[in-house]
């Protein structure tokens, strides 16, 4: 009896010890630090990557798709609804979006409906319609698809801070790819994350992450640092500068 049990257990141990067939992503970016100066009008970052396969996954075939999601520092945003009251338009209702990404770019090599099923895309929060955008309402925080969410997405897309592109990932060779990450002039400074997901036949088989940062440099960096560390003095200096500018304008354009 012991010999009969030992053989299946040994085979199971060997099967468990063998590595499973899998793909692996290796990522790199053209620069891990983007500098913002006084004449900054936007920039582009290039993402490079390779798909490495082991002996068991070399022959795997199917619908191969890549999704690169770039997300920026989180911030709290407020969306206000204007309503007509007593003949004028005023802000009446509002909805707060706490800790949402200040920048999102979803870059793929093909349309979303050719990557995976809708429930799979929703599970992995792929695409602007599926990303998590929590709303704060009456003490409750949850991701709700409503008019406020649509207005928030529309405003961010118009500013170039949220975007989707289904032809932004290009395969140079079957295992080598690149993607261009556009950075608008109004981009927020801070740490940015890049998550790349590999789908084959509608299933995610690999995922890898990398990061970069956007920082101010030169005179802008000094002013920003001073404003954060010496808020009172910065406020006083700003007020005095405004008064001085107004006085100079009055003297120059004064009519005798």
C-alpha positions in Angstrom: 0.0 0.0 0.0 2.8 2.4 0.9 4.5 1.8 -2.5 1.3 2.4 -4.4 0.8 5.7 -2.7 4.5 6.8 -3.0 4.4 6.7 -6.9 1.5 9.2 -7.4 2.9 11.5 -4.7 6.3 11.5 -6.4 4.8 12.3 -9.8 2.7 15.1 -8.2 5.8 16.6 -6.5 7.7 16.5 -9.8 4.8 18.2 -11.7 4.5 20.8 -9.0 8.3 21.5 -9.0 8.4 22.2 -12.8 8.0 25.9 -13.7 4.7 26.8 -15.4 4.8 28.2 -18.9 4.7 31.9 -18.7 5.7 35.2 -20.5 7.6 37.9 -18.8 7.7 41.6 -19.6 10.9 43.7 -19.3 10.4 47.5 -19.4 12.4 50.7 -19.8 11.7 54.3 -20.4 13.7 56.9 -22.3 14.1 59.0 -19.1 13.2 58.4 -15.5 13.1 62.2 -14.8 11.3 64.9 -16.8 12.4 68.4 -16.0 10.0 71.4 -16.1 11.5 74.8 -16.8 10.0 78.2 -17.5 9.6 77.4 -21.2 8.1 74.0 -20.8 5.4 73.4 -23.4 5.0 69.7 -23.0 7.2 66.6 -23.6 7.1 63.0 -24.8 8.4 60.0 -23.0 9.2 56.7 -24.8 8.4 53.4 -23.2 10.4 50.4 -24.5 9.7 46.7 -23.6 10.3 43.1 -24.6 8.2 40.0 -24.2 10.4 37.1 -22.9 9.1 33.6 -23.2 10.2 30.4 -21.6 10.5 27.0 -23.2 6.8 26.2 -22.5 5.3 29.4 -23.8 7.3 29.9 -27.0 4.7 28.1 -29.2 1.8 29.9 -27.6 -0.3 31.7 -30.1 -3.4 33.8 -30.1 -4.6 37.4 -30.0 -1.7 39.3 -28.5 -2.4 42.7 -27.0 -0.6 45.1 -24.8 -2.1 47.7 -22.5 0.2 50.4 -21.0 -1.5 52.6 -18.3 0.3 55.7 -17.1 -1.0 57.3 -13.9 0.1 60.5 -12.2 0.1 61.8 -8.7 -3.3 61.6 -6.9 -5.3 64.7 -6.0 -8.8 65.6 -4.8 -11.0 67.2 -7.5 -14.5 68.8 -7.2 -17.1 68.8 -10.0 -19.8 71.5 -9.7 -23.2 71.5 -11.4 -24.5 74.9 -12.6 -28.2 75.6 -12.3 -30.3 78.6 -13.3 -31.5 80.5 -10.2 -33.3 83.8 -10.3 -32.3 84.4 -13.9 -28.6 83.7 -13.4 -26.4 80.6 -13.6 -24.8 79.6 -10.3 -23.0 76.6 -8.8 -25.5 74.7 -6.8 -24.6 71.0 -6.4 -21.1 69.5 -6.3 -19.4 66.1 -6.0 -15.9 65.5 -4.7 -13.5 63.0 -6.2 -10.9 62.2 -3.5 -7.5 61.0 -4.4 -8.0 60.5 -8.2 -5.0 60.4 -10.6 -4.0 63.8 -12.0 -3.0 62.1 -15.2 -4.0 59.0 -17.0 -3.0 57.7 -20.4 -4.2 54.3 -21.6 -2.1 53.2 -24.6 -2.8 50.0 -26.5 -1.9 48.3 -29.8 -5.5 47.6 -30.8 -9.1 48.6 -29.8 -10.4 47.5 -26.4 -13.0 45.1 -27.9 -10.2 43.2 -29.5 -8.2 42.9 -26.3 -10.5 41.1 -24.0 -14.2 40.7 -23.0 -15.9 43.7 -21.3 -16.0 41.9 -17.9 -12.2 41.2 -18.1 -11.5 44.9 -19.0 -13.6 46.0 -16.1 -12.0 43.5 -13.7 -8.5 45.0 -14.5 -9.8 48.6 -14.7 -8.6 49.0 -18.3 -9.8 52.1 -20.1 -11.2 55.4 -18.9 -14.7 53.9 -18.6 -13.4 51.3 -16.2 -10.8 53.1 -14.1 -11.7 53.6 -10.4 -12.9 57.2 -9.7 -14.3 57.3 -6.2 -16.9 59.9 -5.4 -17.6 61.2 -1.9 -21.3 61.8 -1.2 -22.9 62.0 2.2 -20.1 60.3 4.0 -19.9 57.4 1.5 -17.0 56.9 -1.0 -17.7 54.7 -4.0 -17.2 54.6 -7.7 -20.5 55.4 -9.3 -21.1 56.0 -13.0 -23.3 59.1 -13.2 -23.3 62.6 -14.7 -20.6 63.9 -12.4 -18.3 61.1 -13.5 -18.9 61.8 -17.1 -18.4 65.6 -16.6 -15.1 64.9 -14.7 -13.8 62.7 -17.5 -14.8 65.1 -20.2 -13.0 68.0 -18.5 -9.8 66.0 -18.0 -9.9 64.8 -21.6 -10.3 68.4 -22.9 -7.3 69.5 -20.9 -5.2 66.6 -22.3 -4.7 65.1 -18.8 -6.8 61.9 -19.5 -6.5 60.1 -22.8 -6.8 56.8 -24.7 -5.0 55.7 -27.8 -5.5 52.3 -29.4 -2.6 52.6 -31.8 0.0 54.0 -29.5 1.8 50.7 -28.8 3.9 49.5 -31.8 5.6 46.2 -32.2 9.0 46.6 -33.7 9.6 42.8 -33.7 7.3 40.1 -32.4 8.9 40.5 -28.9 10.0 44.1 -28.9 7.5 47.0 -28.6 7.5 50.8 -27.9 5.0 53.4 -27.0 5.1 57.2 -26.8 3.7 58.8 -23.6 2.5 62.4 -24.3 3.0 64.9 -21.4 1.0 68.1 -21.8 2.3 71.5 -20.5 -0.2 71.5 -17.6 1.0 68.2 -16.3 1.4 67.8 -12.5 4.8 67.3 -10.9 5.4 64.2 -8.9 5.8 60.4 -9.3 4.2 58.6 -12.2 3.6 54.9 -12.5 3.5 52.8 -15.7 1.7 49.5 -15.7 1.9 47.2 -18.7 -0.3 44.2 -19.1 0.0 41.5 -21.7 -3.1 39.7 -23.0 -3.1 36.6 -25.1 -6.4 35.2 -26.3 -8.3 37.6 -24.1 -6.6 36.5 -20.9 -3.9 38.5 -19.0 -0.7 36.4 -18.8 1.9 39.0 -17.7 2.2 42.3 -16.0 5.1 44.6 -15.2 5.5 48.1 -13.8 8.0 50.9 -14.0 8.0 54.6 -13.0 9.3 58.1 -13.7 9.1 61.5 -12.0 8.3 65.0 -13.2 10.1 67.8 -11.3 10.5 71.5 -11.6 14.0 72.9 -12.0 15.6 76.3 -12.0 13.8 79.5 -10.7 10.4 77.8 -10.7 11.7 75.1 -8.4 13.2 77.6 -6.0 9.9 79.6 -5.9 7.9 76.4 -5.3 10.2 75.2 -2.5 10.0 78.7 -0.8 6.2 78.7 -1.0 6.0 75.3 0.6 8.5 75.9 3.4 7.7 79.6 4.1 4.1 80.0 3.3 3.6 83.2 5.3 6.5 85.1 3.8 5.6 83.9 0.4 2.0 85.3 0.8 3.3 88.6 2.1 5.8 88.9 -0.7 3.1 88.2 -3.3 0.8 90.8 -1.8 3.6 93.4 -1.7 4.5 92.6 -5.3 0.9 93.0 -6.4 0.7 96.4 -4.6 3.9 97.6 -6.1 2.9 96.5 -9.6 -0.4 98.4 -9.2 1.4 101.5 -8.0 3.8 101.4 -10.9 1.0 101.0 -13.4 -0.8 104.0 -11.8 2.3 106.2 -12.1 3.0 105.2 -15.7 -0.5 105.6 -17.0 -1.6 108.5 -14.9 -2.9 111.4 -16.8 -2.0 114.9 -15.5 
